[in-house]
């Protein structure tokens, strides 16, 4: 496990979406260090430096979390709730990227403190462009504390 700072924590269980996101970010040189968590439990272990990630430095959170809602083990809303409830991670920007069209998911996400909520487009080119733009904004333009 690298001890370098992680630019992006991508929490996604769909291998096609992972591949497209990585392609968009790397093709545009937007993230040097990307960690992929394939379920909510792995994401929380990574963020809170426990389990397989206990040697990771807790003072180096990712610059942004790209979070799917429909995840195995622990769903995305619970991951978001844990991130925003903990003082160590509450300032980490979280962008929900989901196929959910449920208004209640969006409302609940914003109530929990999500920084942005994006519905994944079905079109691969649009998905790639959205990820590229997200990466550019959160890693280049946005100022972190």
C-alpha positions as CSV (number, residue, x, y, z in Angstrom):
1,X,0.0,0.0,0.0
2,X,1.4,3.4,-1.0
3,X,1.8,6.0,1.7
4,X,1.4,8.8,-0.9
5,X,-1.6,11.1,-0.7
6,X,-4.6,9.8,-2.5
7,X,-6.2,12.2,-4.9
8,X,-9.4,10.3,-5.4
9,X,-11.3,7.5,-3.6
10,X,-13.5,6.0,-6.2
11,X,-16.2,3.9,-4.5
12,X,-17.8,1.9,-7.2
13,X,-18.8,-1.8,-7.6
14,X,-19.5,-1.7,-11.4
15,X,-16.3,-2.7,-13.2
16,X,-17.3,-0.9,-16.4
17,X,-17.9,2.4,-14.5
18,X,-14.6,1.9,-12.7
19,X,-12.8,1.4,-16.0
20,X,-14.4,4.4,-17.7
21,X,-13.7,6.7,-14.7
22,X,-10.1,5.6,-14.6
23,X,-9.7,6.2,-18.3
24,X,-11.2,9.7,-18.1
25,X,-9.1,10.7,-15.1
26,X,-5.8,9.3,-16.4
27,X,-6.2,10.4,-20.0
28,X,-6.6,13.9,-18.8
29,X,-3.7,13.7,-16.2
30,X,-6.1,14.6,-13.4
31,X,-5.2,12.2,-10.7
32,X,-1.9,10.5,-9.8
33,X,-3.2,8.4,-7.0
34,X,-6.6,6.8,-7.2
35,X,-7.9,4.2,-4.8
36,X,-10.8,2.0,-5.7
37,X,-13.2,0.6,-3.1
38,X,-15.6,-1.9,-4.5
39,X,-18.0,-1.8,-1.6
40,X,-19.0,0.5,1.3
41,X,-17.2,-1.5,3.9
42,X,-13.9,-1.2,2.1
43,X,-14.5,2.5,1.6
44,X,-15.0,3.1,5.3
45,X,-12.0,0.9,6.2
46,X,-9.8,2.9,3.8
47,X,-11.1,6.3,5.0
48,X,-10.8,5.5,8.7
49,X,-7.5,3.5,8.3
50,X,-8.7,0.2,9.7
51,X,-8.5,-3.4,8.7
52,X,-6.4,-3.9,5.6
53,X,-5.7,-0.1,5.6
54,X,-4.5,0.2,9.2
55,X,-1.0,1.3,8.1
56,X,-2.4,4.2,6.0
57,X,-1.8,7.7,7.4
58,X,-5.1,9.0,8.8
59,X,-3.9,12.6,8.3
60,X,-3.9,12.2,4.5
61,X,-7.6,11.9,3.4
62,X,-8.4,11.8,-0.3
63,X,-9.0,15.1,-2.0
64,X,-12.4,13.9,-3.2
65,X,-14.6,10.8,-2.8
66,X,-16.6,9.7,-5.9
67,X,-19.3,7.6,-4.3
68,X,-21.9,5.3,-5.8
69,X,-25.1,4.8,-3.8
70,X,-25.9,1.2,-4.7
71,X,-23.1,-0.7,-3.1
72,X,-22.6,-4.1,-1.6
73,X,-22.1,-4.6,2.2
74,X,-22.8,-1.0,3.2
75,X,-24.7,1.3,1.0
76,X,-23.5,4.7,-0.2
77,X,-25.8,6.7,2.0
78,X,-24.4,5.0,5.1
79,X,-20.8,5.7,3.8
80,X,-21.8,9.4,3.3
81,X,-23.3,9.5,6.7
82,X,-20.1,8.2,8.3
83,X,-17.9,10.5,6.3
84,X,-19.8,13.6,7.3
85,X,-20.3,12.6,10.9
86,X,-16.6,12.2,11.7
87,X,-14.4,15.2,12.3
88,X,-11.5,13.6,10.6
89,X,-13.3,13.3,7.3
90,X,-16.2,15.7,7.4
91,X,-14.4,18.3,5.2
92,X,-13.5,15.8,2.5
93,X,-15.6,16.6,-0.6
94,X,-18.0,13.8,-1.6
95,X,-19.6,13.6,-5.0
96,X,-22.4,11.1,-5.3
97,X,-22.4,9.5,-8.8
98,X,-25.3,7.2,-9.1
99,X,-27.8,5.7,-11.5
100,X,-30.6,6.4,-9.0
101,X,-33.3,8.7,-10.3
102,X,-35.0,8.8,-6.9
103,X,-35.6,12.3,-5.7
104,X,-35.5,11.1,-2.1
105,X,-31.9,9.9,-2.6
106,X,-30.9,13.3,-3.8
107,X,-32.7,15.1,-0.9
108,X,-31.2,12.7,1.6
109,X,-27.7,13.1,0.2
110,X,-27.8,16.8,0.5
111,X,-29.2,16.6,4.0
112,X,-26.3,14.4,4.9
113,X,-23.8,16.9,3.5
114,X,-22.9,15.7,0.0
115,X,-21.0,18.3,-2.0
116,X,-22.5,17.3,-5.4
117,X,-25.0,14.8,-6.7
118,X,-24.8,13.5,-10.3
119,X,-26.9,11.0,-12.1
120,X,-24.7,8.8,-14.2
121,X,-25.6,9.1,-17.9
122,X,-26.2,5.9,-19.8
123,X,-24.0,7.1,-22.7
124,X,-20.3,6.2,-22.2
125,X,-19.0,9.3,-23.8
126,X,-21.1,11.5,-21.5
127,X,-20.0,9.5,-18.5
128,X,-16.4,9.9,-19.4
129,X,-16.8,13.7,-19.9
130,X,-18.6,14.1,-16.6
131,X,-15.8,12.3,-14.7
132,X,-13.2,14.4,-16.5
133,X,-15.0,17.6,-15.5
134,X,-15.5,16.4,-12.0
135,X,-11.8,15.6,-11.7
136,X,-10.8,18.9,-13.1
137,X,-13.0,20.9,-10.8
138,X,-12.3,19.0,-7.5
139,X,-8.5,18.4,-8.1
140,X,-7.5,21.6,-10.0
141,X,-10.0,24.4,-9.4
142,X,-11.4,23.7,-5.9
143,X,-9.4,24.9,-3.0
144,X,-9.0,22.6,0.0
145,X,-8.6,23.6,3.6
